[in-house]
Amino acid sequence: MRIGLIGAGNMAAALARGWGEPVLVHDPDEARAAELAAEVSGEAVASNAQVAERADAVVLCHKPAQLAAVAADMRGQAKAVVSILGGTPLAEVERAYPDRPAYRLMPNVAAEVGRGVFCYAPGGRAADGPEAEVLELFGRLGTVIPLDEPLIEAATALMGCGPAFFALVVEALVDAGVRQGLQPAEAARMTVETMAGTAALLAERGLDPAALRRRVTSPGGSTARGLAALERAGVRSALDDAVSAVVGPPAR
């Protein structure tokens, strides 16, 4: 399956690097498109229309506000459309690309190293197009989780924004370690490897997070004191506020 990317920003680059295969790329910033294409031995093309003509599936990696303009540029030539546009329901994508199979996949940047998470919702004509091939393609970059589309915004707050939230936690732990005398490189390595190991325990052993927390925490011990400090500081409510801020107020 030949993939075309409309846009060469951070998420487009993460996808292309994760696949590690030649892709077609168009971006208004010609230098950025050329750089990404060269990195994966792909090809930067001159227009959105050329991407649509030559690709088996077009991945929309542009800004959401450009949906109608990009669709007009393609002149109805896209064979299948994969949208990774934030805050853009499938209904809007299907209006822009009528009579075309459309798929919505919300990714995160860990796709670059094959550990991404993708929330997936199919369009009304998904079965008329290369749905199996699209899912296999993105499955190579991590975990694909089918969801009812109304849940995608909440999911995006966890898996799409999550890497930034976790990175902030890493920053804070590293800074705290440095204040206690560790060298920055040492503190960073300890924190990142500990996060990776914890994630592996949760995923590979199927552990419940609360069970793992209890397993590490001895009554009255150092971990218990640290957890109590986190609870006093409102870590749980801060994360809840962060997710609510991303999702926005509930519909009335």
C-alpha positions in Angstrom: 0.0 0.0 0.0 1.4 3.3 -1.0 0.9 6.0 1.6 0.6 9.8 1.0 1.0 12.3 3.8 -0.6 15.7 3.6 1.5 17.7 6.0 5.1 17.0 7.2 4.8 18.2 10.8 5.6 16.3 14.0 3.0 13.6 13.8 3.5 13.0 10.1 7.2 12.6 10.8 6.5 10.2 13.7 4.4 8.0 11.4 6.9 8.1 8.5 9.8 7.2 10.8 7.9 4.4 12.4 7.0 2.8 9.1 10.6 3.4 7.8 9.3 3.0 4.3 9.1 5.4 1.4 6.0 7.7 1.5 4.7 10.5 -0.6 4.7 13.9 1.2 3.3 17.3 0.4 3.6 20.3 2.7 3.3 24.0 2.0 6.8 24.2 3.5 8.7 22.6 0.7 11.9 22.3 2.6 10.2 20.5 5.5 8.5 18.0 3.1 11.8 17.4 1.3 13.6 16.7 4.5 11.0 14.2 5.7 10.9 12.5 2.4 14.7 12.2 2.2 14.8 10.7 5.7 12.6 7.7 4.7 13.7 7.5 1.1 10.3 8.8 0.0 9.3 11.6 -2.4 8.2 15.2 -1.8 5.6 16.0 -4.4 4.4 19.4 -5.6 0.7 19.3 -4.7 -2.0 17.7 -2.7 -3.6 16.5 -6.0 -0.4 14.6 -6.9 -0.5 12.8 -3.5 -4.1 11.9 -4.1 -3.4 10.6 -7.6 -0.5 8.4 -6.7 -1.3 7.1 -3.2 -3.5 4.2 -2.3 -4.5 6.0 0.9 -4.0 9.6 1.9 -3.3 10.5 5.6 -4.5 13.9 6.6 -1.8 15.4 8.8 -2.5 19.0 8.1 -4.2 21.5 10.5 -7.9 20.8 11.1 -9.0 24.2 9.8 -7.5 23.3 6.4 -9.8 20.4 5.8 -12.1 21.9 3.1 -9.2 23.6 1.3 -7.1 20.5 1.1 -10.1 18.4 -0.1 -10.7 20.9 -2.8 -7.1 20.7 -3.9 -7.4 17.0 -4.3 -10.3 17.4 -6.7 -11.9 14.2 -5.7 -8.9 12.0 -6.6 -8.2 10.5 -3.1 -8.9 6.7 -3.2 -9.2 6.4 0.6 -8.7 9.0 3.4 -7.2 8.5 6.9 -7.8 11.4 9.2 -5.6 12.1 12.2 -7.1 15.6 12.6 -7.7 16.5 16.2 -11.2 17.6 17.1 -12.6 16.8 13.6 -15.4 14.2 13.6 -15.7 11.7 10.8 -18.9 13.3 9.6 -16.9 16.4 8.6 -14.2 14.4 6.9 -16.9 12.5 4.9 -18.6 15.7 3.9 -15.2 16.9 2.5 -14.6 13.6 0.8 -18.0 12.3 -0.3 -18.2 8.7 -1.6 -14.7 7.9 -0.3 -13.8 5.4 2.4 -12.7 7.3 5.5 -11.0 6.2 8.6 -10.2 8.2 11.8 -7.1 7.2 13.7 -5.9 9.4 16.6 -2.2 8.7 17.2 0.5 9.6 19.6 4.2 10.3 19.0 5.4 7.0 20.3 4.5 5.6 16.9 8.0 6.8 15.9 9.4 3.9 17.9 6.7 1.3 17.2 5.0 1.9 20.6 2.2 4.2 19.6 -1.4 4.1 20.6 -4.1 4.7 18.1 -7.8 5.1 18.7 -9.8 4.0 15.7 -13.3 4.8 14.4 -14.4 3.7 10.9 -16.4 5.8 8.5 -19.7 4.8 6.9 -17.9 3.5 3.8 -14.9 2.0 5.5 -15.7 -1.5 4.4 -15.7 -0.3 0.7 -12.0 0.5 1.0 -8.7 -0.9 2.3 -9.8 -1.1 5.9 -7.8 -4.3 6.7 -4.7 -2.8 5.1 -5.0 0.5 6.9 -5.4 -1.3 10.3 -2.4 -3.5 9.6 -0.3 -0.5 8.5 -1.0 1.4 11.7 -0.8 -1.7 13.8 2.8 -2.0 12.9 3.3 1.3 14.8 1.8 0.2 18.1 -1.6 -0.7 19.5 -4.9 0.1 17.7 -7.9 0.4 20.0 -11.4 0.6 18.3 -13.7 3.1 20.0 -17.1 4.6 19.4 -16.3 7.9 17.9 -17.9 10.1 20.7 -15.2 8.6 23.1 -12.3 9.6 20.9 -11.9 13.1 22.5 -11.6 11.6 26.0 -9.2 9.0 24.7 -7.1 11.6 23.1 -6.6 13.3 26.4 -5.1 10.1 27.7 -3.1 8.6 24.8 -2.6 11.7 22.6 -1.7 14.2 25.3 -0.3 11.5 27.7 3.3 11.6 26.3 3.5 15.3 27.3 1.9 14.6 30.7 4.4 11.8 31.4 7.3 13.9 30.1 6.4 16.5 32.6 6.4 13.9 35.4 9.9 12.8 34.2 11.1 16.4 34.2 9.8 17.0 37.7 11.4 13.8 39.1 14.7 14.6 37.4 14.7 18.1 38.8 13.9 16.7 42.3 16.7 14.2 42.0 19.2 16.9 41.0 18.2 19.0 44.0 19.1 16.0 46.1 22.6 15.8 44.6 22.3 13.5 41.6 23.8 14.5 38.3 21.2 15.5 35.6 22.2 12.6 33.3 22.1 10.1 36.1 18.7 11.3 37.3 17.3 11.3 33.8 18.5 7.8 33.1 17.1 6.4 36.3 13.7 8.1 35.8 13.2 7.1 32.2 14.3 3.5 32.8 12.1 3.3 35.9 9.1 4.6 33.9 9.8 2.1 31.1 10.2 -0.8 33.5 7.0 0.1 35.3 5.1 0.3 32.0 6.4 -3.1 31.1 5.3 -4.6 34.4 1.8 -3.2 34.0 1.5 -4.3 30.3 3.3 -7.6 30.3 2.2 -9.0 33.7 -1.3 -7.5 33.4 -1.0 -5.9 36.8 -3.6 -3.5 38.1 -1.9 -0.1 38.8 -3.2 0.0 42.4 -1.9 -3.6 43.0 1.6 -2.6 41.7 1.5 0.5 43.9 0.7 -1.6 46.9 3.4 -4.1 46.0 6.0 -1.4 46.1 4.7 0.3 49.2 5.7 -1.0 52.6 3.6 0.3 55.5 5.4 3.3 57.0 8.2 3.1 54.5 9.8 5.6 52.2 7.5 4.9 49.3 4.5 5.4 51.6 5.9 8.8 52.7 6.4 9.8 49.1 2.9 8.8 48.0 1.4 10.6 51.0 3.2 13.8 49.9 1.9 13.3 46.3 -1.7 12.9 47.6 -1.4 16.0 49.7 -0.1 17.9 46.7 -3.2 16.9 44.7 -1.6 14.8 42.0 -4.9 12.9 41.3 -7.0 16.0 41.0 -4.3 17.7 38.9 -4.4 14.9 36.4 -8.2 14.9 36.4 -8.1 18.6 35.7 -5.7 18.1 32.9 -7.9 15.5 31.2 -11.0 17.7 31.7 -9.2 20.7 30.2 -8.4 18.7 27.1 -11.8 17.2 26.6 -13.7 20.4 27.5 -17.0 20.9 29.2 -19.6 18.1 28.8 -22.2 18.6 26.0 -25.6 19.9 27.2 
